Amino acid sequence: MSKILIIGSTGQLAFDLIRVLKGGHEVIGSSRADFDVADSPAAGSFIKKARPDLIINTAAFHKTEECELNPERSFAVNSLGAYNVAKAAKETGAKFVFFSTDYVFDGSKKSFTESDAPNPLNVYGASKLAGELLTSAGNDNYYIIRTSWLFGIHRSGKGHNFVTLMLEKAKNGETIKVVGDQFGLPTYTHDLALKIKELIDKNAPAGIYHMANSGPCSWHEFAKKIFELAKLAPNLEQIKSGDGLSKIKRPEYSVLTSENLKREGIKNMRPWQEALGDFMLEYDKK
Ligand SMILES: NC(=O)c1ccc[n+]([C@@H]2O[C@H](COP(=O)([O-])OP(=O)(O)OC[C@H]3O[C@@H](n4cnc5c(N)ncnc54)[C@H](OP(=O)(O)O)[C@@H]3O)[C@@H](O)[C@H]2O)c1
């Protein structure tokens, strides 16, 4: 059994990491009230006292539109924050897990493996790519997990995830406009947490791992499935990326495939539609 510190413990992914990892490990969490990852001395002193064997950093500044307006904060949290924790982990002999994003890629091909060259189109993606580089600069003993389009049962730090936002809009009777020309992989945080546990328990080699549910779709197809499973029939309109809802550049294709999980004999994650079905069952019980 190892001692695991999960940073960002009030977030949606952290919620599932805690419930999955506490069977088999000693798990402690830290929130922004304990320390801000951008504050190197505060992060260092908390980690020194806690002395975990493994540190999982889920903290992020990841509202894409706000990142574009505030690059300083994006790089302070997503890049330097990663370095501060990676370095503190190294000093205490801990392994470090950093979460990155499909938005490190430019969408110029239909899917991306770990060996494809990143080329982010927006500030959020650039700050996460810098976070990846600073993770490996700060600590050789790391996992960088690139994932995409997260939905989880616990409230996201953004206030909502795509699934809960769609359900809320439908219940309010709003007309819902969703882009149909951006493709990616919706990912259930509970499935992601189980895959992380597998990687840790296997003691897989350090490196970058792509982890997402399988079966690419557009945001519009994702929304259609949400309403089908929830038995709702809102007025759903398919729009194009340039239609004015957002000014931020996002990749047309940000589909993550993994060569590195395969190399380690770790299975791909199940189709997102099945995962969404399980999410809905738990959501209905809330
Ligand atoms: N959500 C997605 O679709 C998606 C896609 C790809 C990758 N990712 C990555 O996956 C990870 C987890 O995402 P998530 O959706 O679980 O995020 P989340 O729900 O927003 O959780 C992030 C947590 O980090 C905390 N936090 C934020 N800034 C902090 C700081 N400077 N210092 C300390 N704690 C801080 C937040 O606390 P407060 O609530 O107090 O802010 C929150 O508890 C992130 O690294 C994200 O970039 C997410």
The ligand as a Gaussian input file, in Angstrom:
#p B3LYP/6-31G(d) Opt

LIG

0 1
 N      -12.521000      18.832000     -17.854000
 C      -12.084000      18.418000     -19.038000
 O      -12.847000      18.261000     -19.999000
 C      -10.616000      18.067000     -19.205000
 C      -10.140000      17.613000     -20.447000
 C       -8.791000      17.291000     -20.568000
 C       -7.931000      17.425000     -19.492000
 N       -8.413000      17.882000     -18.308000
 C       -7.505000      18.017000     -17.178000
 O       -7.875000      17.079000     -16.179000
 C       -7.607000      17.615000     -14.872000
 C       -8.839000      17.474000     -13.978000
 O       -9.936000      18.162000     -14.574000
 P      -11.318000      18.342000     -13.795000
 O      -12.359000      18.501000     -14.831000
 O      -11.444000      17.318000     -12.721000
 O      -11.077000      19.772000     -13.104000
 P      -11.891000      20.463000     -11.927000
 O      -13.173000      19.768000     -11.654000
 O      -11.937000      21.910000     -12.277000
 O      -10.939000      20.246000     -10.682000
 C       -9.733000      20.944000     -10.543000
 C       -9.469000      21.165000      -9.084000
 O       -8.242000      21.885000      -8.934000
 C       -8.412000      22.960000      -8.014000
 N       -7.526000      24.052000      -8.401000
 C       -7.655000      24.899000      -9.435000
 N       -6.618000      25.759000      -9.469000
 C       -5.841000      25.449000      -8.406000
 C       -4.621000      25.976000      -7.911000
 N       -4.031000      26.997000      -8.512000
 N       -4.070000      25.395000      -6.819000
 C       -4.670000      24.355000      -6.190000
 N       -5.842000      23.810000      -6.624000
 C       -6.412000      24.361000      -7.708000
 C       -9.864000      23.354000      -8.166000
 O      -10.270000      24.023000      -7.001000
 P      -11.319000      25.237000      -7.101000
 O      -12.656000      24.577000      -7.359000
 O      -11.174000      25.902000      -5.788000
 O      -10.895000      26.084000      -8.267000
 C      -10.534000      22.005000      -8.367000
 O      -10.789000      21.382000      -7.122000
 C       -7.144000      19.061000     -15.101000
 O       -5.734000      19.089000     -15.075000
 C       -7.625000      19.399000     -16.516000
 O       -6.826000      20.363000     -17.151000
 C       -9.732000      18.192000     -18.137000

